[in-house]
């Protein structure tokens, strides 16, 4: 005998179940078509999410109540329907609804979750019923009817010639119209350095007050100022940690041509040459420009001191150096040469091991010991996808860089004089003297440690553990460097909670550019994969013709690709064939076989 079901029984009698409150907390069928972006637009709306073609790393202003977030520091993922703020932590669709309705988040008060679902259902037009047997039925609102658009050829419009009356008094005749240049695709909110820079800043405030008079982005000057502090500290002042954290940076200034990236770097170079001129016997900071190989780079960090009277060797001199690559394209082109080890060597120098030794046929043995390596370069936003390879993010090359986007200022049309950095020289020297006299390891004060651990666990750890966010893998190391440099600017032997908060505000700005770079790297990987599929298709088509004397059919391409057919997938192969036909690299010839069926053969253009 079939099992008795009360729902079926009542349905057969024509009894409709009455609507009841939702009690099932399983949301799998509750809001299936409402993405995190839809929920953000409906229940938060602080800004329009920057979606584009992305499904992850979609930037939004933080939805947490109380976080104004003028510099958007949150991003959402439509695959997982979750989001995260660089300062506040994670959230999902129900959190957005709870804040909108003034209710506690589900994780804070699970008892009110049914009431939250009831309000969501009412707003979305969802009907939730419970049958007498206790089963919950969720009915989505009916979808609007699909419209079929019939395209008719438009009738030619009659051309009507209008008489244009000359107006002798029209002042617009004397107005010159200028077309504004296209804006670059990377947009970030400005770094509000005045809001977090300590009142007792010894060097940075003086440096920024000088540089703010220039017409170049202040973000460039701020981070170049941090780099100058790092040069003053060298290996003598570090942040105490499992591995001591040094204040060295790798900066890449990002902005369109003409924004002043190179000019701002020259200002820092002038500052360092005035404060710490390099000499083998007295040290200083060595300026290094556009090296061509890993061996020559290591050799730049090897200096030996000799007795001028006897010409006898005295010692190997530790070198503090700043490598300047005028364009990141220069570095990439040199690194992509066969056999080049320039990228791995840059990473090794940056990580500051005690000694590096390399050999080559042309340079022989080269070594660097107790060195202090920093690097600065520039690039344009539109060039980044062509510069980055998908292996850069995996290898860690990308996440060692600090990418700085500049906020444009009104440019001077004529005149102007170079920045006079003289007033910043003495404060920077003071930091060097302070650090040299102590050889210290800075520690975090108890309240600073608690605040840092909170930020680390809630904000950074989720990204460090996310395999889809390799750009954030070293975010905690960068934050520690920032805390060290900001504390050294105050010449304090400890890190206060104020310096932790300042570093967090800087991170809020940096995370925007990190997301852009990460997206560009992933786009580059997709382009590379598409190029590989096209290359494989051309190869098998040519091979098939060479072997059989006939052009390849789709079945031939599938058979010749073998395991790569499964690896690439049918859709990607079809897309590659279509692209190759459009570009003319592949020609298609439809023909009928003996049974009258049309088949298509593909020929590689000679």
C-alpha positions in Angstrom: 0.0 0.0 0.0 1.3 3.4 -0.9 2.3 5.7 2.0 -0.4 8.2 3.0 0.6 11.8 2.2 -1.6 14.5 3.7 -0.4 17.1 1.3 -1.5 15.0 -1.7 -4.8 14.1 0.0 -5.7 17.7 0.6 -4.6 18.7 -2.8 -7.0 16.1 -4.3 -9.8 17.7 -2.3 -8.9 21.1 -3.7 -7.7 22.5 -0.4 -5.0 25.2 -0.8 -2.5 25.5 2.1 -2.6 28.8 3.9 0.5 31.1 3.9 2.6 30.8 7.0 5.8 32.3 8.4 9.0 30.9 6.9 10.7 28.6 9.3 13.2 26.7 7.1 16.6 28.3 7.2 17.8 26.6 4.1 18.1 29.4 1.5 19.0 27.3 -1.5 15.7 27.9 -3.2 14.8 31.1 -1.4 16.6 33.8 -3.4 18.2 31.7 -6.2 18.3 34.6 -8.7 19.2 37.4 -6.4 23.0 37.8 -6.6 25.1 39.7 -4.1 25.3 42.6 -6.6 21.5 42.7 -6.9 21.2 42.6 -3.1 23.8 45.4 -2.8 21.9 47.6 -5.3 18.5 46.9 -3.6 19.5 47.1 0.1 22.7 49.2 0.2 23.2 51.4 -2.8 26.2 53.4 -1.6 27.6 53.2 -5.1 27.0 51.4 -8.4 29.0 48.2 -8.3 31.8 48.1 -10.9 30.7 44.9 -12.5 31.8 44.9 -16.1 32.3 41.3 -17.2 33.6 40.2 -13.8 32.1 37.7 -11.4 34.6 38.3 -8.6 36.6 41.2 -7.2 33.7 43.6 -8.0 34.5 46.8 -6.2 31.9 48.4 -4.0 31.8 50.9 -1.1 31.6 49.0 2.2 28.0 48.3 3.2 28.7 48.1 7.0 26.8 50.8 8.8 29.1 53.5 10.1 31.8 52.9 7.5 31.6 56.0 5.2 34.2 54.4 2.9 34.9 57.3 0.5 37.7 55.1 -0.9 35.8 51.9 -1.9 37.5 49.2 0.0 35.1 46.3 -0.4 34.5 43.8 -3.2 31.9 41.1 -3.9 31.9 37.7 -5.6 28.8 36.7 -7.6 29.9 33.1 -7.8 29.9 32.7 -4.0 27.4 35.5 -3.3 29.7 36.9 -0.6 31.6 40.1 -0.1 34.4 41.4 2.1 35.6 44.8 3.3 39.3 45.5 3.7 38.5 47.0 7.1 35.3 45.5 8.4 35.3 41.9 7.3 32.8 39.6 5.3 29.1 39.9 4.5 26.5 38.2 2.4 23.0 38.9 0.9 21.2 38.3 4.2 23.6 40.7 6.0 22.7 43.4 3.5 19.0 42.8 4.0 19.4 42.9 7.8 21.2 46.2 7.8 18.5 47.6 5.4 15.6 46.5 7.7 17.4 47.5 10.8 17.6 44.0 12.1 20.6 42.0 13.6 22.7 40.0 11.2 21.7 36.3 11.1 25.0 35.3 12.7 24.4 37.7 15.6 20.9 36.6 16.4 19.7 33.4 14.6 16.4 33.5 16.4 15.3 36.5 14.3 16.3 34.9 11.0 12.8 33.7 10.2 11.5 37.2 10.6 14.2 38.5 8.3 13.3 36.0 5.6 9.7 37.0 6.0 10.6 40.7 5.3 12.8 39.7 2.3 10.0 37.6 0.9 7.5 40.4 1.2 9.8 42.8 -0.6 10.7 40.4 -3.4 7.1 39.3 -3.9 7.9 35.7 -2.8 5.1 33.5 -1.4 6.2 31.0 1.3 3.6 28.5 2.4 3.7 25.5 4.7 1.6 22.4 4.0 -0.2 20.6 6.8 2.5 18.0 6.6 5.0 20.7 7.6 6.7 21.0 4.2 7.7 24.5 3.1 6.8 25.7 -0.4 8.5 28.7 -1.9 6.9 30.3 -4.9 8.9 32.9 -6.8 7.0 35.8 -8.4 5.9 35.1 -12.0 8.5 36.1 -14.6 7.5 38.8 -17.0 6.5 37.5 -20.5 9.3 37.2 -23.0 9.0 39.7 -25.8 9.8 38.7 -29.3 11.4 41.6 -31.2 10.7 41.5 -35.0 13.3 43.5 -36.9 11.8 45.3 -39.9 14.0 47.2 -42.4 13.5 50.9 -41.6 12.0 53.0 -44.3 14.4 55.7 -45.6 13.8 58.9 -43.9 13.1 62.1 -45.8 16.0 64.5 -45.6 14.8 67.9 -44.4 17.2 70.8 -45.0 16.9 73.4 -42.3 17.8 76.9 -42.8 20.5 78.1 -40.4 20.2 81.8 -39.6 23.4 83.7 -39.1 23.4 85.5 -35.8 26.0 88.2 -35.7 25.7 88.5 -32.0 26.3 84.8 -31.3 29.2 84.8 -28.8 29.8 81.0 -29.3 31.4 81.7 -32.7 34.5 82.8 -30.9 34.7 79.9 -28.5 37.3 77.2 -29.2 36.1 73.7 -28.4 38.6 71.2 -27.0 38.1 67.5 -26.8 39.2 66.1 -23.5 41.5 63.1 -23.7 40.1 59.7 -22.8 40.6 58.9 -19.1 42.6 55.8 -18.1 40.7 52.8 -16.9 42.2 52.7 -13.4 40.2 54.9 -11.0 40.9 55.1 -7.3 39.9 57.6 -4.7 42.8 59.8 -3.4 45.0 58.9 -0.5 44.0 61.4 2.3 47.4 61.4 4.0 46.7 64.4 6.1 44.0 62.5 8.0 46.4 59.9 9.4 49.9 61.4 9.3 51.0 61.9 12.9 51.4 65.5 14.2 54.9 64.6 15.4 55.9 63.3 12.0 59.6 64.2 11.7 60.2 63.9 8.0 57.1 62.9 6.1 55.1 66.0 6.9 57.9 68.3 5.9 58.4 66.3 2.7 54.7 66.3 1.8 54.3 70.1 2.5 57.1 70.7 0.0 55.7 68.3 -2.6 52.0 69.4 -2.3 53.0 72.6 -4.0 53.9 70.7 -7.1 51.2 69.8 -9.7 51.9 66.0 -9.6 49.9 63.4 -7.7 50.5 63.5 -4.0 50.2 59.7 -3.7 53.5 59.4 -5.7 55.3 61.7 -3.3 53.9 60.0 -0.2 55.1 56.5 -1.1 58.4 57.9 -2.4 58.8 59.6 0.9 58.3 56.2 2.6 61.0 54.7 0.3 63.3 57.5 1.4 62.7 56.6 5.1 63.5 53.0 4.2 66.8 54.1 2.6 67.6 55.9 5.9 66.9 52.9 8.0 68.6 50.2 5.9 69.1 47.0 7.8 69.8 48.7 11.1 66.1 49.3 12.2 63.6 46.5 11.6 60.3 45.4 13.0 60.6 42.4 15.3 58.9 39.4 14.0 59.5 35.7 13.4 61.7 37.0 10.5 62.7 40.6 11.0 60.8 42.9 8.7 62.9 45.5 6.8 61.5 48.8 5.4 62.5 48.1 1.8 59.8 48.7 -0.9 59.3 47.9 -4.6 57.2 50.8 -6.0 55.5 51.0 -9.3 53.9 54.4 -10.1 50.8 53.9 -12.2 49.3 56.6 -14.5 48.9 57.7 -18.1 51.7 59.4 -19.9 52.3 63.0 -18.9 51.1 62.5 -15.3 54.6 63.2 -13.9 55.7 59.7 -12.7 59.4 60.1 -13.8 59.6 63.7 -12.5 58.4 62.7 -9.0 61.0 59.9 -8.9 63.7 62.5 -9.8 62.6 64.6 -6.8 63.2 61.6 -4.5 66.6 60.8 -6.2 67.7 64.4 -5.6 66.6 64.1 -2.0 68.6 60.9 -1.4 71.7 62.2 -3.2 71.7 65.3 -1.0 71.0 63.5 2.2 73.1 60.3 1.6 75.6 60.7 -1.3 77.2 57.4 -2.1 80.8 56.6 -1.5 82.5 53.3 -0.9 84.2 54.5 2.3 81.3 56.4 3.8 78.3 54.5 2.5 75.2 56.4 1.5 72.5 55.4 -1.0 73.5 54.1 -4.4 71.4 55.0 -7.4 71.3 52.2 -10.0 69.6 52.6 -13.4 68.3 50.1 -15.9 70.5 47.1 -15.5 70.4 44.4 -18.2 70.9 41.1 -16.4 70.8 39.4 -13.0 74.6 39.2 -12.9 75.1 43.0 -13.5 72.4 43.8 -10.9 74.1 41.7 -8.2 77.4 43.3 -9.2 75.9 46.7 -8.5 75.4 45.7 -4.9 79.0 44.5 -4.5 81.5 47.2 -3.5 85.0 46.7 -2.1 87.1 49.2 -0.1 90.8 49.4 -0.6 93.6 51.3 1.2 94.5 54.2 -1.0 98.1 54.1 0.2 98.8 50.4 -0.3 95.9 49.5 -2.6 95.3 46.5 -0.3 91.8 45.1 0.3 90.1 46.3 3.5 86.5 45.1 3.4 83.4 44.3 1.4 81.0 47.3 1.7 77.3 46.6 2.3 75.3 48.6 -0.3 72.0 50.4 0.2 70.7 50.8 -3.3 67.6 52.0 -5.2 67.2 50.4 -8.7 65.3 52.6 -11.1 63.7 51.1 -14.2 62.2 53.9 -16.2 59.4 51.7 -17.5 58.2 48.4 -16.3 58.1 47.4 -20.0 61.9 47.6 -20.0 62.1 45.2 -17.1 59.6 42.7 -18.6 61.2 42.7 -22.1 64.6 42.0 -20.5 63.2 39.3 -18.2 61.5 37.5 -21.1 64.7 36.9 -23.0 65.7 33.2 -23.1 67.8 32.3 -20.1 67.2 35.5 -18.2 67.0 35.2 -14.4 66.4 38.9 -13.8 62.9 38.5 -12.2 64.0 35.7 -9.8 67.1 37.8 -8.8 65.0 40.9 -8.1 62.8 38.8 -5.8 65.8 37.3 -4.1 67.4 40.7 -3.5 64.1 42.1 -2.2 63.8 39.3 0.3 67.2 40.4 1.7 69.1 37.2 2.4 72.5 37.6 4.0 74.4 36.9 0.8 73.7 36.3 -2.9 76.2 34.7 -5.3 75.7 34.4 -9.0 77.9 33.3 -11.9 77.8 33.9 -15.7 80.3 33.5 -18.6 80.4 37.2 -19.3 80.4 38.6 -15.7 82.1 35.7 -13.8 81.3 35.5 -10.1 79.2 38.3 -8.6 78.0 38.5 -5.0 76.0 40.8 -2.7 76.3 40.7 1.1 74.2 42.5 3.7 72.6 44.6 1.0 69.5 46.7 1.2 67.5 46.6 -2.0 64.7 48.9 -3.2 63.2 49.4 -6.6 61.0 51.9 -8.4 59.5 51.8 -11.8 56.5 53.2 -13.7 53.7 51.9 -16.0 50.5 53.0 -17.7 47.2 51.3 -16.7 46.4 50.3 -20.3 49.7 48.6 -20.7 49.4 46.4 -17.6 47.6 43.4 -19.2 50.4 43.2 -21.8 53.1 43.4 -19.2 51.9 40.7 -16.8 52.0 37.0 -17.3 49.8 34.5 -15.5 52.9 33.0 -13.8 53.9 36.4 -12.3 51.1 36.2 -9.7 51.8 32.6 -8.9 55.6 33.1 -8.6 55.1 36.1 -6.2 56.7 38.6 -8.5 53.5 40.8 -8.6 52.7 40.7 -4.9 56.1 42.0 -4.0 55.3 45.3 -5.8 53.4 48.2 -4.3 51.3 49.7 -7.2 50.6 53.4 -6.7 47.8 55.0 -8.7 48.1 58.8 -8.9 45.2 61.2 -8.5 45.7 63.9 -11.2 45.9 67.6 -10.2 45.5 70.7 -12.3 48.7 70.9 -14.4 50.7 74.1 -14.8 50.7 75.3 -18.4 54.0 77.1 -18.3 56.9 77.9 -16.0 57.4 76.3 -12.6 60.7 75.4 -11.0 62.0 72.0 -9.7 61.1 71.2 -6.2 63.5 72.5 -3.6 63.9 69.5 -1.3 66.6 71.0 0.9 64.2 71.5 3.9 63.6 67.7 4.0 67.2 66.7 3.9 68.0 67.4 7.6 64.9 65.6 9.0 65.8 62.5 6.8 69.4 62.6 8.1 68.1 62.7 11.7 66.2 59.4 11.1 69.4 57.9 9.8 71.4 59.1 12.8 68.6 57.9 15.2 68.6 54.4 13.6 72.3 54.0 13.3 72.8 54.8 17.0 70.4 52.1 18.1 70.3 49.1 15.7 66.9 48.4 17.1 64.0 46.0 16.6 60.7 47.8 17.0 57.8 46.0 18.8 54.1 46.6 18.8 52.5 48.0 22.0 49.8 45.8 23.6 46.9 47.8 22.2 48.5 48.1 18.8 49.1 44.3 18.7 45.4 43.7 19.6 44.2 46.0 16.8 46.7 44.5 14.3 45.6 41.0 15.1 42.0 41.9 14.7 42.6 43.4 11.3 44.8 40.5 10.3 42.4 37.8 11.2 39.2 39.5 10.0 40.5 41.1 6.8 43.8 39.8 5.5 43.6 36.1 6.4 40.5 35.4 4.1 42.4 36.9 1.1 45.7 35.2 2.0 43.9 31.9 2.0 42.0 32.5 -1.2 43.8 30.9 -4.1 42.0 33.3 -6.5 43.6 36.3 -4.8 47.4 35.8 -5.2 48.0 39.6 -5.1 47.1 39.6 -1.4 49.4 36.8 -0.4 52.0 39.2 1.1 49.6 41.9 2.2 50.5 41.3 5.9 54.2 41.8 5.2 53.5 45.1 3.4 51.4 46.2 6.3 54.2 45.5 8.7 56.6 47.5 6.5 54.2 50.4 6.6 53.9 50.3 10.4 57.7 50.2 10.7 58.3 53.2 8.3 55.5 55.3 9.9 56.9 54.7 13.4 60.5 55.5 12.2 59.2 58.7 10.8 58.3 59.6 14.4 61.6 58.2 15.6 59.8 55.9 18.0 61.2 52.5 19.2 57.7 51.0 19.2 54.6 50.8 17.0 51.6 52.5 18.6 48.0 51.9 17.9 47.9 55.2 15.9 50.5 53.8 13.5 48.5 50.6 13.1 45.4 52.7 12.2 47.4 54.8 9.8 48.7 51.7 8.0 45.1 50.4 7.8 44.0 53.6 6.1 46.8 53.3 3.7 45.7 49.7 3.0 42.2 50.9 2.3 43.7 53.0 -0.6 46.1 50.3 -1.8 43.6 47.5 -2.0 41.8 49.3 -4.9 44.9 49.1 -7.1 45.7 45.6 -6.0 42.3 44.4 -7.2 42.9 46.2 -10.6 46.3 44.5 -11.0 44.9 41.1 -10.0 42.1 41.5 -12.6 44.6 42.5 -15.3 46.7 39.4 -14.5 43.7 37.1 -14.7 42.6 38.7 -18.0 46.1 38.1 -19.3 45.8 34.5 -18.4 42.5 34.2 -20.3 44.0 35.8 -23.3 47.0 33.5 -23.2 44.8 30.4 -23.0 42.7 31.6 -26.0 45.9 32.1 -28.0 47.1 28.6 -27.0 43.8 27.1 -28.2 44.1 28.9 -31.6 47.7 27.8 -31.9 46.7 24.2 -31.3 44.0 24.3 -33.9 46.3 25.7 -36.5 48.9 23.1 -35.7 46.6 20.1 -36.1 44.9 21.5 -39.2 48.3 21.9 -40.9 49.5 18.5 -39.6 46.3 16.8 -40.9 46.8 18.3 -44.4 50.5 17.3 -44.5 49.6 13.7 -43.5 46.5 13.1 -45.7 46.6 15.8 -48.4 43.0 16.9 -47.3 41.8 19.8 -45.3 40.5 18.9 -41.8 36.9 18.6 -40.7 35.7 19.2 -37.2 35.9 15.5 -36.5 39.5 15.5 -37.7 40.4 18.5 -35.5 38.9 16.7 -32.5 40.8 13.5 -33.2 44.1 15.3 -33.8 43.8 17.4 -30.6 43.4 14.2 -28.6 43.5 14.9 -24.8 43.7 18.7 -25.5 40.2 18.6 -26.9 39.0 17.7 -23.4 41.5 20.1 -21.8 40.3 23.1 -23.8 36.7 22.1 -24.1 34.4 22.1 -27.1 33.2 25.7 -26.7 36.7 27.1 -26.6 37.8 25.2 -29.6 34.8 26.4 -31.6 35.4 29.9 -30.5 39.1 29.6 -31.6 38.0 28.3 -35.0 35.6 31.2 -35.4 38.2 33.7 -34.4 40.8 32.2 -36.8 38.2 32.3 -39.7 37.4 36.0 -38.9 41.1 36.9 -38.9 41.7 35.0 -42.1 44.3 32.6 -40.6 41.9 29.7 -41.3 39.7 29.3 -44.4 36.5 27.2 -44.3 35.1 25.3 -47.3 31.6 23.9 -47.1 31.0 20.9 -49.4 28.6 18.0 -49.8 29.7 14.4 -49.3 28.4 11.4 -51.1 25.2 11.2 -49.1 24.4 14.8 -49.7 25.3 16.0 -46.2 27.2 19.3 -45.9 30.5 19.2 -44.2 33.0 21.9 -43.6 36.7 21.5 -44.1 39.3 24.0 -42.7 42.5 25.0 -44.4 45.4 27.0 -42.9 46.1 30.0 -45.0 49.4 29.5 -46.8 
